Amino acid sequence: QVQLVESGGGLVQAGGSLRLSCAASGRTFSSYAMGWFRQAPGKEREFVATINWSGGNIRYADPVKGRFTISRDNAKNTVYLQMNSLKPEDTAVYYCAADPRPVVFGSSSRDFNHWGQGTQVTVSS
C-alpha cells in the first residue's frame, strides 16, 4: 500500500512557476509508475504527466508540453511536477497518483490505483 501526500500548491500570477511535490510512503515506491492529474471546477479529472519507475519513460498531456516537467527521486520517495509559464487555465486541484506497475501507458485516472488528497493551484491573470 502506498500513501501519497502532495504539497507546493498556491496562488501565482500568469507566467510564474510552481513546483509540486508528492511524498510517498512505502518501501515499494521505486517500482511504481507515478502520475499527476488535475481537476478544475466543473470538469473531469484530466491527465497531466506520468513517469515510469526509473524516470526513463515520461509522457505529458499536450496542454502542458514544454512548460511542465515531471521527475522523481526514488531515494526520497518523492515525485515532482515543475510548472513554468503558468496560465490561468492551469488553475485546478492537482493530484498525485501511483500504480504498482513499473510503467503506465494509459492516460486515464482508472490506470492508477493510489491517489493523494490534492493540492490547489490557482493562476491569476
C-alpha positions, 0 to 999 in steps of 0.5 A: 500500500502506498500513501501519497501526500502532495504539497507546493500548491498556491496562488501565482500570477500568469507566467510564474512557476510552481513546483509540486511535490508528492511524498510517498510512503512505502518501501515499494515506491521505486517500482511504481509508475507515478502520475499527476492529474488535475481537476478544475471546477466543473470538469473531469479529472484530466491527465497531466504527466506520468513517469515510469519507475526509473524516470526513463519513460515520461509522457505529458498531456499536450496542454502542458508540453514544454512548460511542465516537467515531471521527475522523481527521486526514488531515494526520497520517495518523492515525485515532482511536477515543475510548472513554468509559464503558468496560465490561468487555465492551469488553475485546478486541484492537482493530484498525485497518483501511483500504480504498482506497475513499473510503467503506465501507458494509459492516460486515464485516472482508472490506470492508477490505483493510489491517489493523494488528497490534492493540492490547489493551484490557482493562476491569476491573470 
